[in-house]
Amino acid sequence: MSRRCQLTGKKANNGMAVSHSHIRTKKLQEVNLQWKRFWWPEGSRFVRLRVSTKAIKTIQKKGLAAFAKQSGVNLAKV
C-alpha cells in the first residue's frame, strides 16, 4: 500500500538534507499517516481510514461525511 492519505491525497515530498558543511543529500519527507477509526453516522458503522494528521483535524472540524464528499471519497466502499 502506498503512503498516501486516503482523503486528502497527500504523499511524500522530495527534499534536500543540508549539512553544516552545506553538503546536500536527497531525503524523502514522508506524510504523518495514521490508521484511524471514524464513526460514520450515515452508514451507522465505523470506517477505518489511513489519513494524515492534518486530515484528522479537518474531520473533527467539518465532520467525516462532509470532508469525504468534498474529497470525492465514497465511504460506502471503504
Backbone hydrogen bonds, N-H to C=O, Kabsch-Sander energy under -0.5 kcal/mol:
donor,donor_aa,acceptor,acceptor_aa,energy
4,R,2,S,-1.9
5,C,10,K,-2.1
6,Q,50,R,-2.4
9,G,5,C,-1.0
13,N,29,Q,-2.2
15,G,27,K,-2.6
17,A,25,T,-3.6
18,V,16,M,-0.6
19,S,17,A,-0.6
19,S,23,I,-2.0
22,H,19,S,-1.6
25,T,17,A,-2.1
27,K,15,G,-2.4
29,Q,13,N,-3.2
29,Q,27,K,-0.5
30,E,28,L,-0.9
33,L,31,V,-1.5
34,Q,51,V,-2.7
36,K,34,Q,-0.5
36,K,49,L,-2.7
38,F,36,K,-0.5
38,F,47,V,-2.8
40,W,38,F,-0.5
40,W,45,R,-2.9
43,G,40,W,-0.6
44,S,40,W,-0.9
45,R,40,W,-1.5
47,V,38,F,-3.0
49,L,36,K,-2.8
49,L,47,V,-0.6
51,V,34,Q,-2.2
51,V,49,L,-0.8
53,T,32,N,-1.4
56,I,52,S,-1.7
57,K,53,T,-1.7
58,T,54,K,-1.8
59,I,55,A,-2.5
60,Q,56,I,-1.9
61,K,57,K,-1.2
62,K,58,T,-3.2
63,G,59,I,-1.9
67,F,63,G,-1.9
68,A,64,L,-2.5
69,K,65,A,-2.1
70,Q,66,A,-2.1
71,S,67,F,-1.9
72,G,68,A,-1.0
73,V,68,A,-2.7
75,L,73,V,-0.8
77,K,74,N,-1.1
78,V,75,L,-0.9
